[in-house]
Amino acid sequence: MPAQATAISDKTAYTGQSDRRFHDPEALLASLEGVGNPGILRGLDVIRPVHVSTDMLQVLEVFRDHKQEHFFPVLDSDMQPMGLVCERSLKGYVYSRYGMALLANQGQPKLLEHFLTNCPVAELDAITEHVLMKVHIQPDAEGVIITWKGSYVGFLRARALVELAHEQQLAVVNEHTARLDARNREIQSVLQNMRQGICIIQSDLTLNQDYSSHLTSILALDDLAGKPVMDLLFTRSTLGADQRQQVAAALMAVLEQDVLLYDCNAHHLPAEITLDFDGERKLLELHWRPLVDDDDCVERLMLVVRDITQIRALQLKADEQQREMRLLEEILAVTPSRFVDFIQQSCDCVAALLLQVSSWVYANHEGEWQTAYRDLHTIKGNARTLGLLSVTDSLHASEQAVLERNAPLLHTELKVVMQALECYRRVHRERLSGYLEAEKATGTQIEASLLAQLEALALEQKNTALTNLLSQVGVPSLRDWLLELSGDLPRLARELDKPAPVVSLSGPLAQIRLDASCLPALAGALTHIMRNSMDHGIEPAEQRVSLGKPEAGQLQWHGAILGDEFVLQVGDDGRGLNLKRLADKARQAGIATAKSTTGELAELIFHAGISTAEQVSMTSGRGVGMDAVRASLEALGGGVSIELLSEQPDAENCAPFRLHLHLPQALVLEST
């Protein structure tokens, strides 16, 4: 409350002066200039308040002196309003038998606070809606007590509230009228200038006279008013006769009917149609909206027509470009040779399956089903490891079709896989022309013309040393090849939310080269092994730290030529092989393990359908990973075996192990 008003109120509120106001109204308004809601200030009546400690009989004297008032605001010692004291309440008490006793000096006067009546309170700067809402909540109130920063200022009587509400209604009406006029002008302007076709369909299925100018441009027709909508839109459309009949029936069913029928038939009204304009087609987007009356009956239908031919073409082009950018990003994250080998090997495998699968019957081709499942799982694992994710979902669906032994479904899903692979191949060929040549793998490189001469010389002289040298052209050392292969591990680690592992290589890997024909199969086998190690071999970082291990796991690869074969030992420092879980899975598969040694139990990881993964995921758990590893190595004339590094499993029934990958000597090219 302003200082002036406070001072005057302190002076007059608790004295015996007969004036019912704090001070002159003009002085009060002057002190509140620029403060508060103007509507409240206009109706403000500064009725004299009384203190809550005032004697009840003295208050009756105040009422007697100011007969024009029948209530007064009551304040506490901090000038905070407590409510109203009404004359009728005091007189009712005085004329009761208790009051008569009081007048006869036979009792103590009752405190004024027992006669208070609740009254709404609002701040001087409150918005009009807030003040009226307070009165609405308490409709029998005498008015509203007005305060400034919590201190009493005056009173807003019921008649002033009526005027305040009237002012508000007038303001709302004026605002709505102005808004409606502006909107009507805007609508007319929009109808003439908007790039959409808008029209109103009447109950006889003809167009109303009001429609947007652009509709004539879309339909290539003038003077549309009164013309049948079926002729304008649907006769030239690519919809069949039955569909057009359904549209007409739906329109007749909803017009001049309850809006509920519109909800029931709206699905028959097309959202898109294609119109044929003498060989040129337009794709139109249709938006239907019922216009209902007060009885919720559909009087007319509003139809918005938009030509989206160019927009859809641009959208498809943008989607294709975005897809290509995503594929390019995935391709560029893979070394060129790995990408080309994966695409070629996968396409060959899927193409072969497409030729065979249509003739498969479960009873006659169980072996083929199992081989197909193993091959598809291998392709999917390699795709995820390489980060070629656009093909993994379709591969997963193909796996499910194999599990269901559903040949038609598998044939369909394999076509989807082939399309995804060919899309990668096309993007690589069209967008990355020359990329492979610019990023050749490390190995012995010879200029093309010289290479041709040397090959001819080797054939002529039958020089074994020269032939062996030429076979190494373009083939990287095994160390370089393994380092390139392990470059996929950081991406796999991110997928599994684990730190990238540390790979250590040992043995004469830098002096050994393998025949290029065996590298794709070996890469697939090692990819399976890496995924198994990362997924359910190497523990999460927190668990490793708690076990005293480094946060990042470690992979150890050691190569050596032993006798007439090359052996690559692969291991990790993870939890090891869970022999108990392996035995449980074997028993569930009907394999007896009661008398099996730990070594025999470990060999079960190569059995189809058995996995130590706790649950099936997109990464592992199908029980085909190590089975596929063995099959791919045996196809090369080699094999795989497991070596337990401890015969006694730990407290969690896990034992550390190494895998030995065997390749025949014929696939090894030794450098001199």
HUQUI-V439326 format. One record per pair of residues at least 24 apart in sequence whose C-alpha atoms are under 10 Angstrom apart, sorted by the first residue. I is the first residue (numbers start at 0). J is the second residue. Records with the same first field share a line. If there is no record, write none. Layout:
I->J, J
//
This chain:
0->30, 31, 34, 123, 146, 147, 148, 149, 150, 151, 152
1->27, 30, 31, 34, 147, 148, 150, 152
2->30
3->27, 29, 30, 31
4->28, 29, 30, 31, 151, 152
5->78, 150, 151, 152
8->47, 48, 78, 151, 152
9->78
11->47, 48
12->47, 48, 49, 50, 74, 78
13->47, 48, 49, 50, 53
14->49
15->57, 61
17->47, 61, 64, 65
18->46, 47, 64, 65
19->45, 46, 47, 48, 61, 64, 65, 68, 71
20->44, 45, 46, 47, 48, 153
21->45, 46, 47, 48, 152, 153
22->47
27->152, 153
31->123, 147
34->123, 124, 147
35->122, 123, 124, 125, 126, 147
36->122, 123, 124, 125, 126, 127
37->123, 124, 126, 127
38->123, 124, 126, 127, 159, 160, 162, 163, 164, 166, 167
39->121, 122, 123, 124, 125, 126, 127, 130, 145, 153, 154, 155, 159, 160, 163
40->123, 124, 145, 153, 155
41->155, 159, 162, 163
42->153, 154, 155, 156, 157, 158, 159, 160, 161, 162, 163
43->123, 143, 144, 145, 152, 153, 154, 155, 156, 159, 160
44->144, 145, 152, 153, 154, 155, 156, 159
45->144, 145, 151, 152, 153, 154, 155
46->70, 71, 72, 144, 152, 153, 154, 155, 156
47->71, 72, 73, 152, 153, 154
48->72, 73, 74, 78, 80, 83, 84, 151, 152, 153, 154
49->73, 74, 75, 78, 80, 83, 84, 111
50->74, 75, 76, 77, 78, 79, 80, 81, 111, 112
51->75, 76, 80, 81, 82, 84, 110, 111, 112, 113, 115
52->76, 110, 111, 112
53->110, 111, 112
54->108, 109, 110, 111
55->84, 89, 93, 108, 109, 110, 111, 112, 113, 114
56->89, 90, 93, 101, 102, 108, 109, 111
58->84, 85, 86, 89, 111
59->85, 86, 89, 90, 93
61->86
62->86, 89
69->141
70->116, 141
71->115, 154
72->115, 116, 118, 144, 151, 153, 154
73->111, 112, 115, 116, 151
74->150, 151
75->112
77->149, 150, 151
78->146, 149, 150, 151, 152
79->146, 148, 149, 150, 151
80->118, 119, 120, 144, 145, 146, 149, 150, 151, 152
81->112, 115, 116, 117, 118, 119, 120, 144, 151
82->112, 114, 115, 116, 117, 118, 119, 120, 143, 144
83->112, 114, 115, 116, 117, 118, 119, 140, 141, 144
84->111, 112, 113, 114, 115, 116, 117, 118
85->114, 115, 116, 141
86->114
87->114
88->113, 114, 115, 116
89->113, 114, 115
116->140, 141
117->141
118->142, 143, 144
119->143, 144, 145
120->144, 145, 146, 149, 151, 154, 155
121->145, 146, 147, 148, 149, 151, 154, 155
122->146, 147, 148, 149, 150, 151, 152
123->147, 148, 149, 151, 152, 153
124->148
127->160, 163, 164, 166, 167
128->163, 164, 167
130->155, 160, 163, 164
131->160, 161, 163, 164, 167
134->160
186->211
187->211
190->214
194->304, 305, 306
195->284, 303, 304, 305, 306
196->285, 302, 303, 304, 305, 306
197->285, 286, 301, 302, 303, 304, 305
198->223, 224, 228, 300, 301, 302, 303, 304
199->224, 228, 287, 288, 289, 290, 299, 300, 301, 302, 303
200->224, 225, 226, 227, 228, 250, 254, 287, 289, 290, 298, 299, 300, 301, 302
201->225, 227, 228, 250, 254, 255, 298, 299, 300, 301
202->250, 251, 253, 254, 255, 297, 298, 299, 300
203->227, 228, 250, 251, 254, 299
204->228, 229, 247, 250, 251, 254, 299, 300
205->229, 230, 231
206->231, 299, 300, 301, 302
207->299, 301
210->301, 302, 303
211->303
213->304, 305
214->303, 304, 305, 306
216->306
217->281, 283, 304, 305, 306
218->274, 276, 281, 283, 304, 306
219->276
232->272, 273, 274, 283, 304
233->272, 273, 274
234->274, 275
235->272, 273, 274, 275, 276, 277
236->272, 273, 274, 275, 276, 280, 281, 282, 283
237->272, 273, 274, 275, 280
238->269, 272, 273, 274
242->267, 268, 269
243->267, 268, 269
250->299, 300
253->289, 296, 297, 298, 299, 300
254->289, 290, 291, 296, 297, 298, 299, 300
255->291, 292, 295, 296, 297, 298, 299
256->291, 294, 295, 296, 297, 298, 299
257->291, 292, 294, 295, 296, 297, 298
258->289, 290, 291, 292, 294, 295, 296, 297, 298
259->295, 296, 297
260->296, 297
261->288, 289, 296, 297, 300
262->289
265->289
270->304
271->304, 305, 306, 307
272->306
273->306, 308
280->308
281->306, 307, 308, 309
282->306, 307, 308, 309, 310, 311, 312
283->307, 308
284->308
322->389, 422
323->422, 423, 425, 426, 427, 430
324->426, 430
325->387, 388, 389
326->386, 387, 388, 389, 422, 423, 424, 426, 427
327->387, 423, 426, 427, 430, 431
328->386, 387
329->385, 386, 387, 388, 389, 423
330->385, 386, 387, 423, 424, 426, 427, 431
331->427, 431, 434
332->385, 386, 387, 486, 487, 490
333->384, 385, 386, 387, 483, 484, 486, 487
334->385, 435, 438, 439, 440, 483, 484, 486, 487
335->427, 434, 435, 436, 437, 438, 439, 440
336->435, 436, 438, 439, 440, 483, 519
337->385, 440, 480, 483, 484, 518, 519, 522
338->382, 385, 387, 423, 424, 427, 435
339->423, 424, 427, 435, 519
340->518, 519, 520, 522
341->378, 381, 382, 385, 420, 519, 520, 522, 523
342->378, 382, 417, 420, 421, 423, 424
343->420, 421, 424, 519
344->378, 519, 520
345->374, 375, 377, 378, 379, 381, 382, 416, 417, 420
346->378, 416, 417, 418, 419, 420, 421, 424
347->417
348->374, 375, 378, 417
349->374, 375, 378, 410, 413, 414, 416, 417, 420
350->413, 414, 416, 417
352->409, 410, 413
353->406, 409, 410, 411, 412, 413, 414, 417
354->410
355->406, 410
356->401, 405, 406, 407, 408, 409, 410, 413
357->405, 406, 407, 408, 409, 410
358->406, 407
359->404, 405, 406, 407
360->404, 405, 406
361->403, 404, 405, 406
364->404
365->404
368->401, 402, 404, 406
369->401, 402, 607, 608, 623
370->623, 626, 627, 630
371->397, 398, 401
372->397, 398, 399, 400, 401, 402, 621, 623, 627
373->398, 607, 621, 622, 623, 624, 625, 626, 627, 628, 630, 631
374->398, 623, 624, 627, 630, 631
375->401, 413, 623, 627
376->527, 617, 618, 619, 621, 622, 623, 624, 627
377->523, 524, 526, 527, 623, 624, 625, 627, 628, 631
378->523, 527
379->617, 618
380->523, 526, 527, 530, 617, 618, 619, 624
381->487, 522, 523, 524, 525, 526, 527, 530
382->526
383->487, 490, 491, 494, 526, 530, 617, 618
384->486, 487, 488, 489, 490, 491, 492, 494, 526, 527, 529, 530, 618
385->484, 486, 487, 488, 490, 491, 526
386->487, 490, 491, 494
387->419, 420, 423
388->419
389->416, 419, 420, 422, 423
390->415, 416, 417, 418, 419, 420, 422, 423
391->416, 419, 617
392->416, 617
393->417, 418, 419
394->419
395->617
398->621
439->473, 474, 475
440->473, 474, 475, 476, 479, 480, 483
441->472, 473, 474, 475, 476, 479, 480
442->471, 472, 473, 474, 475, 476, 477, 479, 480, 512
443->468, 469, 470, 471, 472, 473, 474, 475, 476
444->469, 471, 472, 473, 474, 475
445->469, 472, 473
464->671
467->668, 669, 670
468->668, 669, 670, 671
470->512, 513, 514, 515, 668
471->511, 512, 513, 514, 515, 668, 669, 670
472->515
473->515
474->512, 513, 514, 515, 518, 668
475->509, 510, 511, 512, 513, 514, 515
476->507, 508, 509, 510, 511, 512, 513, 668, 669, 670
477->507, 508, 509, 510, 511, 512, 513, 518, 558, 667, 668
478->504, 505, 506, 507, 508, 509, 510, 511, 512, 556, 557, 558
479->508, 509, 512
480->508, 509, 512, 513, 518, 522
481->508, 522, 525, 556
484->522, 525, 526, 529
485->525, 526, 529, 554
487->526, 529
488->526, 529, 530, 533
491->529, 530, 533, 534, 618
492->530, 533, 534, 551
494->534, 618
495->530, 533, 534, 539, 618
496->534, 539, 540
497->533, 534, 537, 538, 539, 540, 541, 550, 551, 552
498->533, 539, 540, 550, 551, 552
499->533, 550, 551, 552, 553
500->532, 533, 537, 549, 550, 551, 552, 553, 554, 571
501->551, 552, 553, 554, 555, 571
502->552, 553, 554, 555, 556, 571
503->553, 554, 555, 556, 557, 571
504->554, 555, 556, 557, 558, 569
505->555, 556, 557, 558, 559, 567, 568
506->556, 557, 558, 559, 560, 567
507->557, 558, 559, 560
508->556, 557, 558, 559, 560, 567, 669
509->558, 669, 670
510->668, 669, 670, 671
511->558, 559, 560, 565, 667, 668, 669, 670, 671
512->666, 667, 668, 669, 670
513->565, 662, 664, 665, 666, 667, 668, 669
514->665, 666, 667, 668
515->666, 667, 668
516->635, 666
517->631, 632, 634, 635, 662, 666, 667
518->666
519->631
520->628, 630, 631, 632, 634, 635
521->628, 631, 632, 635, 660, 662
522->628, 631
523->627, 628, 631, 632
524->624, 625, 626, 627, 628, 629, 630, 631, 632, 639, 660
525->569, 628, 660
526->624, 628
527->618, 619, 623, 624, 625, 626, 627, 628
528->569, 570, 624, 625, 628, 658
529->554, 569, 570, 571
530->618, 619, 624
531->610, 611, 612, 618, 619, 620, 624, 625
532->569, 570, 571, 572, 573, 574, 575
533->571, 573, 618
534->612, 618, 619, 620
535->573, 574, 575, 576, 577, 611, 612, 613, 618, 619, 620
536->570, 571, 572, 573, 574, 575, 576, 577, 611, 612, 655
537->571, 572, 573, 574, 575
538->572, 573, 574, 575
539->573
543->572, 573, 574
548->572, 573
555->657
556->657, 658, 659
557->659
558->659, 660
560->661, 662, 663, 664, 667
561->661, 664
562->663, 664
563->662, 663, 664, 665, 667
564->637, 660, 661, 662, 663, 664, 665, 666, 667
565->637, 659, 660, 661, 662, 663, 664, 665, 666, 667
566->637, 638, 639, 658, 659, 660, 661, 662, 663, 664
567->639, 658, 659, 660, 661, 662
568->639, 640, 641, 642, 657, 658, 659, 660, 661
569->641, 656, 657, 658, 659, 660
570->642, 655, 656, 657, 658, 659
571->655, 656, 657, 658
572->655, 656
573->653, 654, 655, 656
574->649, 651, 652, 653, 654, 655, 656
575->643, 644, 648, 649, 651, 652, 653, 654, 655, 656, 657
576->600, 601, 604, 611, 643, 648, 651, 652, 653, 654, 655, 656, 657
577->601, 611, 612, 648, 649, 651, 652, 653, 654, 655
578->603, 604, 611, 648, 651, 652, 653, 654
579->611, 648, 651, 652, 653
580->609, 610, 611, 612, 613, 652, 653
581->609, 610, 611, 612
582->609, 611
583->609, 611
584->608, 609, 610, 611, 622
585->609, 610
596->646
597->643, 645, 646, 647, 648, 654
598->641, 642, 643, 646
599->641
601->640, 641, 642, 643, 654, 656
602->640, 641, 642
603->641
604->641
605->629, 630, 639, 640, 641
628->660
629->660
632->660, 661, 662, 663
633->661, 662
635->661, 662, 663, 666
636->661, 662, 663, 664, 665, 666
637->661, 662, 663, 664, 666
638->662, 663
//
